[in-house]
Amino acid sequence: MKLVERFLIELARAWDREEQPRLQVLGSTALMLQTDFVRATKDSDVLRTLALDGEVAERLLALAGPSTPLARRWSIYLELVPNGLPFLPRVPVWHAVPLAGAPTTLSIEALDVVDVVVSKLKRFSANDRSDIEAMVARGLVPHDRLLKRFVDAVDVFTADARASDLPRYVENLHEIERDAFGVDESEIELPEWV
């Protein structure tokens, strides 16, 4: 069993409220929950939805946020990511993740592998690049599906102040196309004002 799975199981065991929140996991944790991929990570990113606001969010962070006993025990902490922050398609794809031995106090969903790759094209750190390359090497990221989901995310971002960052995300996609897929760069149409 992976470290991140143990962390989430212990969090589910510690959850002591009537609410049964749905944790929508992003990033490398989502990849590790759905594939054979393993790498060190310090945090488990969870999308902060309307259902994870107020007292529910406070309790989750009190149990598993930075510097909590649970975080110190597993060297991973829970981080709630604002809903509008990730670079995601209009309707992200989520997959239920059953954790063997975990009580049903929490519902865990992982962001689809292709959507995780799309989201990682925003920050595009060294870890993001290696995560993307690992997913492509495993054959889990069909190029045509990546393009479709990327264009959908671009459409979402053209409607707000973050649109000026889109050319950089396109450059990041092109780097992955050249280096990981070994294909020519796709033409991505951006609004003229970007």
N, C-alpha and C positions, 0 to 999 in steps of 0.2 A: 504494500500500500504506500502511495506517495505521501510525502510530508504534508503537502497542502490538503490532501484528503483527510489526514489525521487532524489537522488544525480545524477544518470545517466540521468534522464529526464532533470534536470536543466542544466547539461553539454551539452546535445543535443540542448537545447534552446539557450545556449550561443555560440555554434559553429558557427563561422561567415566566414568560408572559402568555396570556391567552392568545394574542395575535400570532398567526403563523406566517411571518413575512416571507416574501419571495425574494431571494437574493439572486440578482442577475450579474453573474461574474464575467468580467472583461479580461483582456490582456493575456499574459503568459499563463495565469492560473486557468483561464478558460481552455487554453491549448492543452495544458497538462491534465485537465479533467476529462478530455475527450480523446486523447491520443496517447501513444507510448512516450511522448516527449517529456523530458525532465530537465530542469535547470534550476539553479538557485534563484530565489526571489525574496525580497524583503516584505512585500505587501501583496495582498489579495484585493484587487480593485473590484468594487461592487457599484453598480449604477444606482445613484440616489434618485429614486422615483418618488412620486407623491405618497405611496404607501410606506416608504422608508424615510419619512420626515418626522420631526418632533420627537416624541417619547421613544418611538421604536428605534430611530437612528441613535438617539442618546444611549439607549440600553445596549444596542449592538456595539457601539464604540466603547462603552464602559466595560463590556465583556472582552472585546477582542481588538480594540484600538491600540495605537502605539503605547508602549510602556505598561500594558496590562500584564498580569501574570500569564494569561494564555499566550500573548505575543512573545513574552520572554521565554516561555517553555518551548515554543515551536520556531522561534526566530522569524515569525511571519506575523504581520498585523493586518487588520481589516482597514481598508480605506474606502470611504464613500466618495464617489466621483460625481460631480454635478451632471445632471441629465443632459444639458446642452453642450457639454465640453467635448465628448468623444466625436471623432469624425466617423459617422455611421450612415448607412443608407437610411432612407425615410422610415422603413419598417425593418428593423434588425431581426435576424432570425435567432431564436433561442432554443436550446435543447435541454430538456430535463436531465439532471444528473443524479441518479440514485447513488447514495453512499452506503455501502454495506455496513450494517451495524449502527447506523445513525437513526436517532428517533425522528419522527415526522414533525418535529417542532418548527423546522425551517424547510422551505422549498428552495432547492438549489437549481439554477439554470445557468448554462454556459453559453456565451455568445458563439455562434457558428464560426468555424475555423476561417472561412473566407472573409467573413465580416471582421474578425479579429485582425486579419492581415490588412484589410482596408483601413481599419482604425490605426494601425501601427505606421501607416504611411504619413501620418500627420507629424508625429514627434521624430520618428525615424532615427532613434539612437542606435548605438552599436548593438545593444541587446535586441532592439526591434528588428534590425536587419538580420541578425542571426536567427531570430524566431521565424521570420518570414522565410528565409532560406531553408530552414529545417522543415517547414510545412510544405514548401514547393518540392523539396527533395523526396518527401514521403508520398508525393502524388496527391496531396489533399487539397490543392488549390488549382483547379482547372483555370487556365488563362482566360478563356471566354467568360467564365462566371465572375472572375476577379474584375474584369473590365466592366461588366454590367453593374456589379455592386459598387465599384468605384465611381462610375458615372452617376449613379443614383445618389451617392453621398455628396458628390460635387454639386448636384442639383439642390440638395438641402442647404449647402453652405453658400450658394450664390445669393441667397435671399437675406443675408445678414452681413454684419460688419467684418466677419471672418473671411469674406470672399477674396480679399487682397492676399491671403495666404495660399490660395489655391494653386498658383503657378509652381510654388515650391512642392506641393503635394504631387503635382503632375511630374515634376522632375524626379521625385522619389520613386514614383511608379515606373518611370522610364528606366531608372537604374536597376530596379528589380527585374524588369522585362529583359534588359540586356544581360545582366549578370546571373540571374537565377533561372530564367526561362530560356535564355539564348535566342530571343526573338527580337524583331525590329520593334522600335517604339511605336505605340499606338497614338493616333491623333485624337487628342481629347479637346473638344470644343469648349472654350470658356467664353463668358460674355465679353464684349468689346471693352467694357468699362473696367475690367479687372486688370 
